[in-house]
């Protein structure tokens, strides 16, 4: 690819496990997806670099992606991090701080509740270069909260992350991707970057507090993922985007659909 990068996909993962449902991806599939990034000659950048790229203070000359995980499931430490570490890839994990060390207990959680990492595990990974951002305290739908409760979810979660890890936590992901103008304004007061679930690659013109992401559940077929990485996957992405929009319109799934 010649010339500066104009689009930057931010990848979304949740659980790297063999559990059922759209928020789990099998470890072997995850490994193949990561190795395909290497094979395609695509760089992996941090959200700090994404932020600088959007601000115009950093230019990217090679195709790049950023990798994110919502919910801080324990299988990130067990299954995902060893693969990321072997390949030298950076990642950001978004943490619902009040659930750390417990199991998922929010609307849309798996029947076989998946365990979250402990603070000890999170701290150890932070020392190894994993970035951690806020996913609120309780995995709440922020659009359903009062102004005071919204501020508590946003502020207290960042404060706890920074206190426990001893480093800034300026990045955020709203649970379920749910936001509205009031929520986005509150996020912008407390964070420098936030990612959502709108299915697209980020651009420099994308709103810094509602950046789109690519849901990797849609790319379990490695041939489709390779096509995306090569720049040939636009038609499939459009189909997935249209199907999601129709599903949300018909069922109201946008309030609870995590992918």
N, C-alpha and C positions, 0 to 999 in steps of 0.2 A: 504494500500500500504506500502511495506517495502522498506527501503533504500532511498537514496536521490532522489529527483525529477529530472528527466532527460528532461522532456518537460513541457512547461508552455504556455498555450493558452492565447493570448492577444485578448480580444473580441472587435469587432468594432460595434459601433452604430452611428447613425446620429440623426434622429428625432424620438422622442417617441410621436407619434400622430396617428390619423386615416387618415392622408393624404395618397393619392395614391402613388405608386411607391416603388422601392426597397430601398430607403433611409429612409423610415418610418416604424416603428414597433408600433403596437397598444399598448397603456398603459397596458391593461390586459395581453397581451402576454409578455411584458417586465417584469411585476410583476411575472408571472409564471416562466419565465426564471431565474429570480433572486432567487425566492424561491426554485427552483430546485437545485441551487448551495448549498443552506443551507442543503437541504435534502440529498444531496450527500456527505456532509462532506468535501466540497472543500473550501479552504481558498481563500480570495480575497486579493491580495497584490498590492502595489503601483508600479509605474514605477521606482521609486527610488530603490525599492527592486528587481525588475527585473534587473535593471542595475547592482546592486551588485551581484546578482546571476550569471549573465553572466560573470562578472569579476572574479568570484570565491571567492569573499570575503564574500559570504553568502550562506549557504546551506539551502535548503527547504526539510523538512522531510515529509510533507503532500502535497497531490495534491493541486495545486493552479491555479488561473486565475488572470489576470489583466483586468480591464474594462476601455475602452476608448470611447470617443464620438468626432466625427469630426463636425466642423462647428458652435458650440456654439449656437444652436437653443434655443429659449426661452422656448420651452417645456422641455428642460433639467431641468430648475428651477421648472416648474409647475408640470411635470409628473414624471420625472426620479428621481430627487433628493429626494423627500419624501420617495420613496421606498428604495433607497440606504441608506438613513439616518436611516430609521427604522431598516434595517438589519445590520447596522454598516459597510457597504461596502465603500471602497475608490474608487475613479475614477479620471481619467484625461480627461479634455476637451480641444480640440485643436481649437484655435481661429483665424479666419481671421480678423486681428485687424482693418483694414480699414472699415469693414462692421459692426462692433459692433453698436448695436442700430438701425440698418436698417433691410433690408430684403435680402435674397439670391438673387444675381444678376449675377451669373457666369454661364458659359456654363454647361448645365445639370441641372440647377435649376428647381424646380417645377413650373408649370404654375401658380398655386396659391402660390405665393412666401411666404415662411415661414420666420417669424421674428426671428432675433437673439437677444440674451440677450443684455442689456445695460451694460455699465461699472459699474454702481451701483449694478446691480444684480450679475455680475461677482465678484466684490469685496466682496459682502456679502457672496457669496458661498465660496470664498477663505478663508474667516475668519472661515468658518465652516469646513474647511479641504479638500475642493475640490482642486485638482491640475489643473493648467492651463498651456498648452503648446502652441507653435506657429503652426499655419496652414497658414503661410505667411501673408502678408498684404491683398492681394486682391483675394485670392483663385486662383492664377495663375498656369498654367501649367509650371512648372519650366524648363522643357526640351525645351521650345520654347523661352526662354529669352536670352538676351545678358548677358555677365558676370557681367556688372554693374547692370543691372536690377535684376539679380539673387541675387546678394549681398544685394541689397536694400530690396527685399522681405524677405530675411532671417534675416538680421541684424536689420532692423527697427522694425519688428514685435516683436522680442525678447526684444528689448530695451523698446518698449512701454508697453509690459506686465510687465516687471520688474519695470518700473517707476510707473505704476498705482497700482500694487499689492504689491510692496515693498518686493519682494522675488524673488529668482532665478527662471528662466523659461528655464531649460536646455534640454527640450524634444520637439520633432518636429514630425509633420506628413505632408508629401507633399500632396497637393491637387491631387485628382484622383489617388493617389499612384504613380504618374509619377516621375521617376528619371532615371538617367543614370550615368555613372562613374563620369562625371564632376559635376553633381548635388550632388551626394553622397559625393564627396570630399569637396564641399562647405558646405554641411550640417555638415560634420565631423569637419570642422573648427569652427563652431559656436554652436554646440550642442553635448551633450554627448550621446544621444540616439535618434533614429528616427524609426518610425514604418511605414510600407507600407501596401500593400493590397495583397501580396502573401499569398495564402490560406493555412496556415499551423500553427502548434504550434511552438513557439520559443524554441530553444535549446541553450545550452551554446556555441555551435559552430556557431550559427546564426550571421550574420553581424550586429553589434550593431547600424549601421546607416541605416539598411534596414530590420528591424525585421518583420517577417510574422505576420499576424493576422487572426482571425476567424471572418468572416462576419456573424453576428447574424440573418440577414434576412433569411439565409438558415436554421435556427433552430427555425422557428416559430412553427413547429410541436414539441410540448413539449416532446413527446415520443422519438423523434430523439435526442433532446437535452439531455434528461436523459441518453440515450445510450452513447452519446459522453462523458458525465461526468463520466460514469462508465468505460470508456475505451473500449466500444464496438462499437464505431461509425466510425472506420477507413475506412470501405468500402464506406460508404456514403460520407465521406469527399473526398475520391479519385475520386468518380464519379463527385462530384461538381467541383473539381479542373480540371478534364479532360474536363468537359462541358464548363467551363469558358475559358480554353485554346483554345478550338475549336472555341468558339464564337469570341474571340479576333483575332484569326488567320483569320477568314472568314470576319469579319466586320471592323477590325481596331478599335474595341471598347476600346482597352487598353488606348487610348488617352483621353477617356471621361467617361469610365465606373467607377462610384464611388464605386462599390461593387465587 
